[in-house]
Amino acid sequence: MMDWLLEILACPRHRTALSASGDGGLTCSNGCHFPIVDEVPVMLLEEAQQTMDLAHVSMRKAKEATMDGRLYVESLGLSDAEKRGILDFASGQPQAIDPVVSFLVSATNGIAYKHQIGRLKDYPIPMLRIPRTVGKVFLDIGCNWGRWCVAAARNGYKVVGIDPSLGAIMAAKRVAKQLGIQAAFIVGDARFLPLRSSVVDYVFSYSVLQHLSRENVAVVVSEIARVLRVDGTCRVQMPTKFGVRCVYHQLRRRFRDG
C-alpha cells in the first residue's frame, strides 16, 4: 500500500489514525481491524445498513481472500473462460481489455455503450476538465472500474478511488496497472469516508449519489465537507430528475424516495 495513502487514512468508525497490523491489515487505537486484499484496504462497517447488497459480498469475500490468499474476482455474470482471463490478466498475462470493464461499460458509461459490451477495443477514459497539478489529492466517490481516476492521475493528482464493490475496485486496480497509472483504491462507504479530516484537495463523484436516499446523500455531503480542505473543490454530477431514464426509474419505484 502506498505510504501517502496510509498517512491520510482514518478509521471510518472512530476517525482515528490507522497502523499496520501483524496479519497485514489495518488497526486503529480503538481496536478496529480492516483487512487488506491485494494492497486494497476493505473498510466497510459491518454494523451499518448497507446501501448496496454488493457491500455484504465485498466484506465476505475480503475475509475469504485474507484467510486463503486468493485474489477475489467478482463474476458479474461472466463465463468461466472470461473469469480465467481476468486471473491471467492479474498475473501479468497480456489481454487487451479487462473483461470486468467490458461487461460493466454500459452500466458505468451510459446506455450508449450497450452495444460495446464484450467488444471494447480501448478503455473509454473521459477528458476531465480540472487544473493540472503535482501531488494534490483527488477523491473519486463511487469510482467503480476507475475511469475518472485514470483521468485525474493523468492530470498529476494523487488519486484515491472508493467504491463498496470489491470486484469493481479490483478491476480498477488492474486497469490502472495496465495503463501505467499510480492510483490508490479503497473498498469503502461514502457515508463513512475512511479518511482524515481536511486532507483532500478535489472531491469528484459522477452519477452516484442519485442512487442513495436523501438522508444518505445528506450524510455523504457532510463527509465530503469534513475531508475536503478549506480551499478544496467538490464536483458532483447527478442527472436531472425530469430526464427520461430518471422518470422511468421513478415510475418503477412508484415515485417513492429510494
Residue, then its C-alpha position, 0 to 999 in steps of 0.5 A: m500500500m502506498d505510504w501517502l495513502l496510509e498517512i491520510l487514512a482514518c478509521p471510518r468508525h472512530r476517525t482515528a489514525l490507522s497502523a499496520s497490523g501483524d496479519g497485514g491489515l489495518t488497526c486503529s487505537n480503538g481496536c478496529h481491524f480492516p483487512i487488506v486484499d491485494e494492497v486494497p484496504v476493505m473498510l466497510l462497517e459491518e454494523a451499518q445498513q448497507t446501501m448496496d447488497l454488493a457491500h455484504v459480498s465485498m466484506r465476505k469475500a475480503k475475509e475469504a481472500t485474507m484467510d486463503g490468499r486468493l485474489y477475489v474476482e467478482s463474476l458479474g455474470l461472466s463465463d468461466a473462460e472470461k473469469r480465467g482471463i481476468l486471473d491471467f490478466a492479474s498475473g501479468q498475462p497480456q489481454a487487451i481489455d479487462p473483461v470486468v470493464s467490458f461487461l460493466v461499460s454500459a452500466t458505468n458509461g451510459i446506455a450508449y455503450k450497450h452495444q460495446i459490451g464484450r467488444l471494447k477495443d480501448y478503455p473509454i477514459p473521459m477528458l476531465r476538465i480540472p487544473r493540472t497539478v503535482g501531488k494534490v489529492f483527488l477523491d473519486i466517490g463511487c469510482n467503480w472500474g476507475r475511469w475518472c481516476v485514470a483521468a485525474a492521475r493523468n492530470g498529476y493528482k494523487v488519486v484515491g478511488i472508493d467504491p463498496s464493490l470489491g470486484a469493481i475496485m479490483a478491476a480498477k486496480r488492474v486497469a490502472k496497472q495496465l495503463g501505467i497509472q499510480a492510483a490508490f483504491i479503497v473498498g469503502d462507504a461514502r457515508f463513512l469516508p475512511l479518511r482524515s479530516s481536511v486532507v483532500d484537495y478535489v472531491f469528484s463523484y459522477s452519477v452516484l449519489q442519485h442512487l442513495s436516499r436523501e438522508n444518505v446523500a445528506v450524510v455523504v455531503s457532510e463527509i465530503a465537507r469534513v475531508l475536503r480542505v478549506d480551499g478544496t473543490c467538490r464536483v458532483q454530477m447527478p442527472t436531472k430528475f425530469g430526464v427520461r431514464c430518471v422518470y422511468h426509474q421513478l415510475r418503477r419505484r412508484f415515485r417513492d424516495g429510494 
